[in-house]
Structure formats: structure tokens, C-alpha cells
Amino acid sequence: MRWEYRKIALNEHPEKSDDLALLSDAGEDGWELVVILPSNVAYLKRCIDALTNHVRLNGDDIDEPRAAKVKYRDPATGDTWSGRGRMANWLKCKRDAGEDIEKYRA
């Protein structure tokens, strides 16, 4: 498995921007939050192999990104998890509380 990494310096974005919205947008693009350091730098990762679909264009091989399908959804909050990478915190908390996570399957 190959991984791609990204960091976002949250302090470098305008004060009016919402850090959660910024990280949520990254999550929609397949990025998984690894850690936010005390210096307010967020480190993210995503699996390159899982996001790419090999296609041919004009005789050249290229990789075209594709979005991950949602496997789990919390109808109360709208939170989702694709089933790839570490389990989403919201779903892990429900599992740890004894809930059957299959009832959240999309």
C-alpha cells in the first residue's frame, strides 16, 4: 500500500476560516487526519492505491482519482466513514459504547 501525506498550517489561513470546515473538505477528498500538533499544524494521509483508477489517455497511462464510497453514516449528525483507514472516531465511540455499528451501514 502506498500513502500520500499532506500538512495544513491552520494558523496560515484567514482568521475567518473555520478549521473544521477546512479539515472536513480535506476528508471529502479522501484525506484522513493523523494529528494536529500544538503548533496548530494538521498532518493528513490518504492511500494512493485506493484513490486511483488506472486509465489510458492519448496513449499515456495516467492515474485518475476517484472518491471513496460511504459505508457508514450517522443519520443524526451526518458523519460518515468510508471503511478505509482507521475507524472514524464517531463510529468507534458508538462501538465502544456497545452499539452494533452495522445499524449505521449506508
C-alpha positions, 0 to 999 in steps of 0.5 A, spaced: 500 500 500 502 506 498 500 513 502 500 520 500 501 525 506 499 532 506 500 538 512 495 544 513 498 550 517 491 552 520 494 558 523 496 560 515 489 561 513 484 567 514 482 568 521 475 567 518 476 560 516 473 555 520 478 549 521 473 544 521 470 546 515 477 546 512 479 539 515 472 536 513 473 538 505 480 535 506 476 528 508 471 529 502 477 528 498 479 522 501 484 525 506 484 522 513 487 526 519 493 523 523 494 529 528 494 536 529 500 538 533 500 544 538 503 548 533 496 548 530 499 544 524 494 538 521 498 532 518 493 528 513 494 521 509 490 518 504 492 511 500 494 512 493 492 505 491 485 506 493 484 513 490 486 511 483 483 508 477 488 506 472 486 509 465 489 510 458 489 517 455 492 519 448 496 513 449 499 515 456 497 511 462 495 516 467 492 515 474 485 518 475 482 519 482 476 517 484 472 518 491 471 513 496 464 510 497 460 511 504 459 505 508 457 508 514 453 514 516 450 517 522 443 519 520 443 524 526 449 528 525 451 526 518 458 523 519 460 518 515 466 513 514 468 510 508 471 503 511 478 505 509 483 507 514 482 507 521 475 507 524 472 514 524 472 516 531 464 517 531 463 510 529 468 507 534 465 511 540 458 508 538 462 501 538 465 502 544 459 504 547 456 497 545 452 499 539 452 494 533 455 499 528 452 495 522 445 499 524 449 505 521 451 501 514 449 506 508 
